[in-house]
Amino acid sequence: MPDPLVCPLSGARFNAPMVAADGYTYDHAAIEAWLDKRGPVSPTTGEEMESSALIPNRVVGALINRRAARIQKKATKLTRSPECLANLLFFLAALVVLALGVAHIERTTRDEGHFASNSSLDGVVKHGVDGGFMYEGYDEHRRHDMEAAEAI
């Protein structure tokens, strides 16, 4: 069964629900565009309508407003509920503990010299002057390569 708060022409929620002469409700902009293009022909039945007059459907409009208010109330209730706040605080506390743990591991590893002794790279990574990275001993390797190239 189609959603009664959705326009059968546009497939979107009603902004301004209007009843046409065929007895069906359409969004105002959608039915106006239909009538301008095709004349007084029912989009639902395909039959000619007696009139192209449109009447506001206040009942459907009230239902839309009521549904929107109910959704807004639920959203407000969820964000202000004690359970939601408790979960948020728990999550933030877990992030702090995780960050402290990572900082401790980095500090311990650095203090024990694991990066330099266990590295598979030729030396420790350092920041270069230009913001790039280079390795300890970079200059020596470069000089060696240049000398080898000159020897050829």
C-alpha positions as CSV (number, residue, x, y, z in Angstrom):
1,M,0.0,0.0,0.0
2,P,1.5,3.4,-1.0
3,D,2.3,6.0,1.7
4,P,-0.8,8.3,2.0
5,L,1.5,11.2,2.7
6,V,3.4,10.9,-0.6
7,C,2.3,12.5,-3.9
8,P,1.5,9.9,-6.5
9,L,2.8,12.2,-9.2
10,S,6.1,13.4,-7.7
11,G,6.8,10.4,-5.4
12,A,7.8,12.9,-2.7
13,R,6.2,13.9,0.6
14,F,3.5,16.5,0.2
15,N,4.5,20.1,0.6
16,A,1.0,21.5,-0.2
17,P,-1.5,18.7,-0.6
18,M,-4.4,19.5,-2.9
19,V,-7.5,17.5,-3.9
20,A,-8.2,17.5,-7.6
21,A,-11.6,16.9,-9.3
22,D,-10.8,13.2,-9.5
23,G,-10.9,12.9,-5.7
24,Y,-7.2,12.1,-5.4
25,T,-4.6,14.2,-3.5
26,Y,-1.6,15.6,-5.2
27,D,1.2,18.0,-4.3
28,H,0.2,21.5,-5.5
29,A,3.3,22.0,-7.7
30,A,3.1,18.5,-9.2
31,I,-0.6,18.7,-10.1
32,E,-0.3,22.3,-11.5
33,A,2.5,21.1,-13.8
34,W,0.4,18.1,-14.9
35,L,-2.6,20.2,-15.6
36,D,-0.6,22.8,-17.5
37,K,0.9,20.1,-19.7
38,R,-2.0,17.7,-20.2
39,G,-5.2,19.7,-19.3
40,P,-7.9,18.4,-16.9
41,V,-7.0,14.7,-17.2
42,S,-6.6,12.6,-14.0
43,P,-3.0,11.4,-13.4
44,T,-4.4,8.5,-11.5
45,T,-7.3,7.2,-13.6
46,G,-6.4,8.8,-17.0
47,E,-10.0,10.0,-17.3
48,E,-11.0,13.6,-18.1
49,M,-11.9,15.6,-15.0
50,E,-14.9,17.9,-14.8
51,S,-12.7,20.8,-13.6
52,S,-9.1,21.7,-13.0
53,A,-10.0,23.4,-9.7
54,L,-7.8,22.3,-6.8
55,I,-8.9,22.4,-3.1
56,P,-6.4,22.3,-0.2
57,N,-6.5,18.9,1.6
58,R,-6.4,20.2,5.2
59,V,-6.6,16.7,6.7
60,V,-3.5,15.4,4.9
61,G,-1.8,18.7,5.8
62,A,-2.6,18.2,9.4
63,L,-1.3,14.6,9.3
64,I,2.0,15.7,7.8
65,N,2.4,18.4,10.5
66,R,1.5,15.8,13.2
67,R,4.0,13.3,11.8
68,A,6.7,15.9,11.6
69,A,6.1,17.0,15.2
70,R,6.2,13.4,16.4
71,I,9.5,12.8,14.6
72,Q,11.0,16.0,16.0
73,K,9.8,15.0,19.5
74,K,11.5,11.6,19.2
75,A,14.7,13.1,18.0
76,T,14.8,15.6,20.9
77,K,13.9,12.9,23.4
78,L,16.7,10.6,22.1
79,T,19.4,13.3,22.2
80,R,18.4,14.4,25.7
81,S,17.8,11.0,27.3
82,P,20.1,9.9,30.2
83,E,21.0,6.7,28.3
84,C,22.2,8.6,25.3
85,L,24.3,10.9,27.5
86,A,25.7,8.0,29.5
87,N,26.7,6.2,26.3
88,L,28.3,9.3,24.9
89,L,30.3,9.8,28.2
90,F,31.4,6.1,28.1
91,F,32.6,6.5,24.5
92,L,34.5,9.6,25.3
93,A,36.2,8.0,28.3
94,A,37.1,5.0,26.2
95,L,38.7,7.3,23.6
96,V,40.8,9.0,26.4
97,V,42.0,5.7,27.8
98,L,42.9,4.6,24.3
99,A,44.8,7.8,23.6
100,L,46.7,7.5,26.9
101,G,47.6,3.9,26.1
102,V,48.9,4.8,22.7
103,A,51.0,7.6,24.2
104,H,52.4,5.3,26.8
105,I,53.4,2.7,24.2
106,E,55.0,5.3,22.0
107,R,56.9,6.8,25.0
108,T,58.1,3.4,26.3
109,T,59.1,2.2,22.8
110,R,61.0,5.5,22.1
111,D,62.8,5.4,25.6
112,E,63.9,1.8,25.1
113,G,65.3,2.6,21.6
114,H,63.2,0.0,19.8
115,F,62.7,2.2,16.7
116,A,66.4,2.5,16.0
117,S,67.5,-1.1,16.9
118,N,64.5,-3.0,15.4
119,S,64.1,-0.9,12.3
120,S,64.5,-2.7,8.9
121,L,65.4,0.7,7.4
122,D,68.9,2.1,7.1
123,G,68.7,4.3,10.2
124,V,66.0,6.2,11.9
125,V,63.5,8.3,9.9
126,K,64.1,12.0,10.4
127,H,62.4,15.1,9.1
128,G,64.2,16.8,6.3
129,V,64.6,20.6,6.0
130,D,62.0,20.7,3.2
131,G,59.4,18.9,5.4
132,G,60.1,15.6,3.6
133,F,61.6,12.5,5.2
134,M,65.2,11.2,4.9
135,Y,67.1,8.6,6.7
136,E,70.1,8.8,9.0
137,G,73.1,8.3,6.8
138,Y,71.3,9.7,3.8
139,D,74.2,12.0,3.0
140,E,76.8,9.2,3.2
141,H,74.7,7.0,0.9
142,R,74.3,9.8,-1.6
143,R,78.0,10.6,-1.6
144,H,78.8,7.0,-2.2
145,D,76.3,6.8,-5.1
146,M,77.9,10.0,-6.6
147,E,81.4,8.6,-6.3
148,A,80.3,5.4,-8.0
149,A,78.7,7.3,-10.8
150,E,81.9,9.4,-11.3
151,A,84.1,6.4,-11.4
152,I,82.1,5.1,-14.4
